[in-house]
Amino acid sequence: MRLLVTLGLLWGSAATTSSGPQWPKPVFGRLASPGFPGTYANNHEQRWALTAPPGYRLRLYFTHFQLEPSYLCEYDFVKLSAGTTVLATLCGSESTDTERAPSNATFYSPGSSLDVTFRSDYSNEKPFAGFEAFYSAEDIDECQVPPGEAPTCEHHCHNHLGGFYCSCRMGYVLHRNKHTCSGIQGLSSEHPGVHLLFRGYLRSWVCCAGGV
C-alpha cells in the first residue's frame, strides 16, 4: 500500500512587522522504515514528499541502514529523487560493486523538494531492521559556484537566507538582467551610482553633481 506523506510548511516573509522580521520556520524531522527498529514488512511501499521554503534545500543523512542486499538494488531499496531525477538508490548495509549503501554520506536536494521512497519486495531470506534518517532545510548559497561554471554575479554576490542579490563595483551600475554590471558614462568616481537587487526588484540611487 502506498502512503503519501506531504509536509505542509508555513514560512513568513522577511518584511518588518510590528513584532519584528518574520523568518522561515525551522524545517526538520525524522524518517524511518515501518516498525523500526524492528523488522520491516514484506511487500510494502512508502513515500515521503519533503518540501523546504524557496531558496532552501534539504539535507538528509542516515543513522541506521540495513536492507536486503540485491543486485542493482532490485529487491528492497530506498530511493532519493527530485522531480524526475533520481539522486540515489540505496540498499543492503555495505556498498559493493553493484549496490550502494549510504554509510556516512549526506545527501542534498538540488532544489527545495526531495522525495524519499522505501520499497520492500514480497519476501526476505532473513529479518532486516530497515533504516532511520534525519532531514533539515538549509539555505542555498547561490554565491558558491561549482568549478567551471560562470559566477552568479559579475562583480559582487551577496547571499542571505532564502536568496541573494548582486551589486557592482564603484563606477558601475547593475544591468537590467540583474547579474552583470555596466560602466557609468560621465559620472565621477567620487559620486558613483549604486544599484542593488533585492529579491526581484531594483532599488537604485545615483548621486547628482555636487553631491546634492
C-alpha positions as CSV (number, residue, x, y, z in Angstrom):
1,M,0.0,0.0,0.0
2,R,1.3,3.4,-1.0
3,L,1.3,6.1,1.7
4,L,1.9,9.6,0.6
5,V,3.0,12.0,3.3
6,T,3.1,15.6,2.3
7,L,4.6,18.1,4.6
8,G,2.8,21.4,4.6
9,L,5.1,24.2,5.6
10,L,4.4,27.7,6.7
11,W,7.0,30.5,6.4
12,G,7.0,34.2,6.9
13,S,8.4,36.9,4.7
14,A,11.4,39.0,5.7
15,A,9.3,42.1,5.9
16,T,9.3,44.0,9.1
17,T,6.1,43.8,11.1
18,S,5.0,45.2,14.5
19,S,6.5,42.1,16.0
20,G,9.8,42.3,14.0
21,P,11.1,40.5,11.0
22,Q,9.4,37.1,10.2
23,W,11.8,34.4,9.1
24,P,11.1,30.9,7.7
25,K,10.2,28.4,10.4
26,P,12.6,25.6,11.0
27,V,12.1,22.5,8.8
28,F,13.4,19.2,10.1
29,G,12.3,15.8,11.0
30,R,12.9,12.0,11.2
31,L,12.1,9.2,8.7
32,A,12.1,5.5,9.4
33,S,11.0,2.3,7.8
34,P,7.7,0.8,9.2
35,G,8.3,-0.9,12.6
36,F,11.9,0.4,13.0
37,P,14.0,-0.8,14.8
38,G,12.0,-4.0,14.4
39,T,11.8,-5.9,11.1
40,Y,10.0,-4.1,8.3
41,A,7.1,-5.8,6.5
42,N,7.3,-7.5,3.1
43,N,5.6,-6.1,0.0
44,H,5.4,-2.6,1.4
45,E,5.9,0.8,-0.2
46,Q,6.0,4.2,1.5
47,R,6.8,7.7,0.1
48,W,7.7,10.9,1.9
49,A,7.5,14.2,0.0
50,L,9.7,16.7,1.7
51,T,9.4,20.4,1.0
52,A,11.5,23.4,2.1
53,P,10.8,27.2,1.6
54,P,12.1,28.8,-1.6
55,G,15.8,29.5,-1.6
56,Y,16.4,26.5,0.7
57,R,17.5,22.9,0.0
58,L,17.0,19.7,2.0
59,R,19.8,17.8,3.7
60,L,19.3,14.2,4.6
61,Y,21.5,11.6,6.3
62,F,21.1,8.1,7.7
63,T,21.9,7.0,11.3
64,H,21.0,3.3,10.6
65,F,20.6,1.4,7.3
66,Q,20.1,-2.3,6.9
67,L,18.0,-3.5,4.0
68,E,18.0,-6.8,2.0
69,P,21.0,-6.7,-0.4
70,S,20.3,-7.3,-4.1
71,Y,21.9,-6.8,-7.5
72,L,21.4,-3.2,-8.5
73,C,19.0,-2.8,-5.5
74,E,16.2,-4.5,-7.4
75,Y,14.5,-6.0,-4.3
76,D,14.3,-3.7,-1.2
77,F,15.6,-0.2,-1.6
78,V,15.4,3.5,-0.5
79,K,15.3,5.9,-3.5
80,L,16.0,9.6,-3.2
81,S,14.7,11.7,-6.1
82,A,13.9,15.3,-7.0
83,G,11.2,15.5,-9.7
84,T,12.2,13.0,-12.4
85,T,15.8,13.0,-11.4
86,V,17.0,10.0,-9.2
87,L,19.7,11.2,-6.8
88,A,20.4,7.8,-5.3
89,T,19.1,4.2,-5.0
90,L,20.3,2.6,-1.7
91,C,20.1,-1.0,-0.4
92,G,22.0,-3.6,1.6
93,S,24.2,-2.5,4.5
94,E,27.5,-2.1,2.8
95,S,28.4,-0.7,-0.6
96,T,29.6,-3.2,-3.3
97,D,30.2,-3.1,-7.0
98,T,26.5,-3.5,-7.7
99,E,24.7,-1.9,-4.8
100,R,25.1,1.2,-2.7
101,A,24.5,1.8,1.0
102,P,24.6,5.3,2.4
103,S,27.3,4.7,5.1
104,N,28.2,8.2,6.4
105,A,27.2,10.1,3.3
106,T,25.0,13.2,3.4
107,F,22.5,13.8,0.6
108,Y,21.3,17.2,-0.7
109,S,18.4,18.1,-2.9
110,P,19.2,20.3,-5.8
111,G,16.2,22.5,-5.0
112,S,13.5,22.9,-2.4
113,S,11.9,19.4,-2.7
114,L,13.1,15.9,-2.0
115,D,11.1,12.6,-2.4
116,V,12.1,9.6,-0.3
117,T,10.7,6.2,-1.4
118,F,11.0,3.0,0.6
119,R,10.0,-0.3,-1.1
120,S,10.3,-3.9,0.1
121,D,9.6,-7.0,-2.2
122,Y,7.4,-10.0,-1.4
123,S,9.9,-11.9,0.8
124,N,13.2,-11.6,2.7
125,E,15.5,-14.5,3.5
126,K,16.2,-13.1,6.9
127,P,15.0,-10.2,9.1
128,F,16.3,-6.7,8.4
129,A,15.9,-3.7,10.7
130,G,15.4,-1.1,7.9
131,F,16.5,2.4,8.2
132,E,16.4,5.6,10.2
133,A,17.1,9.0,8.6
134,F,17.0,12.7,9.6
135,Y,16.5,15.7,7.4
136,S,16.6,19.5,7.7
137,A,16.3,22.5,5.4
138,E,19.3,24.7,4.9
139,D,19.9,27.9,3.0
140,I,21.2,27.5,-0.6
141,D,24.3,29.6,-1.0
142,E,23.8,30.8,-4.6
143,C,27.1,32.7,-4.5
144,Q,29.1,29.5,-4.3
145,V,29.8,28.4,-7.9
146,P,31.0,24.9,-8.9
147,P,34.3,24.8,-10.8
148,G,34.0,25.5,-14.5
149,E,30.6,27.4,-14.2
150,A,30.0,31.1,-14.7
151,P,29.7,33.2,-11.5
152,T,26.2,34.2,-10.3
153,C,27.1,37.9,-10.3
154,E,29.7,39.7,-12.4
155,H,31.1,41.7,-9.6
156,H,29.7,41.1,-6.1
157,C,27.4,38.4,-4.9
158,H,25.6,38.6,-1.5
159,N,23.9,35.5,-0.1
160,H,21.2,35.8,2.5
161,L,18.6,33.5,4.0
162,G,16.3,32.4,1.2
163,G,18.0,34.2,-1.7
164,F,20.8,36.5,-2.9
165,Y,21.4,39.8,-4.7
166,C,24.2,41.3,-6.9
167,S,25.9,44.6,-6.6
168,C,28.6,46.4,-8.7
169,R,32.0,48.0,-8.0
170,M,32.4,51.8,-7.8
171,G,31.6,53.4,-11.2
172,Y,29.3,50.7,-12.4
173,V,25.6,50.1,-12.3
174,L,23.7,46.8,-12.3
175,H,22.3,45.8,-15.7
176,R,18.6,45.1,-16.1
177,N,19.4,41.3,-16.2
178,K,20.3,41.8,-12.5
179,H,23.6,39.9,-12.8
180,T,26.1,41.9,-14.9
181,C,27.5,45.4,-14.5
182,S,27.8,48.3,-16.9
183,G,30.2,51.3,-16.7
184,I,28.6,54.7,-15.9
185,Q,29.2,57.4,-18.6
186,G,30.1,60.8,-17.3
187,L,29.9,60.0,-13.6
188,S,32.9,60.7,-11.5
189,S,34.3,58.1,-9.1
190,E,33.5,60.5,-6.2
191,H,29.8,60.1,-6.9
192,P,29.2,56.6,-8.1
193,G,25.8,55.2,-8.9
194,V,24.7,52.4,-6.6
195,H,22.3,49.8,-7.8
196,L,21.2,46.8,-5.8
197,L,18.9,44.0,-6.4
198,F,16.7,42.7,-3.6
199,R,14.8,39.5,-4.5
200,G,13.1,40.6,-7.6
201,Y,13.0,44.4,-7.7
202,L,15.7,47.0,-8.4
203,R,16.5,49.7,-5.9
204,S,18.8,52.4,-7.4
205,W,20.3,55.7,-6.4
206,V,22.5,58.0,-8.4
207,C,24.2,61.0,-6.9
208,C,23.9,64.2,-8.8
209,A,26.7,66.7,-9.4
210,G,27.9,68.3,-6.2
211,G,26.6,65.5,-4.1
212,V,23.2,67.2,-3.6
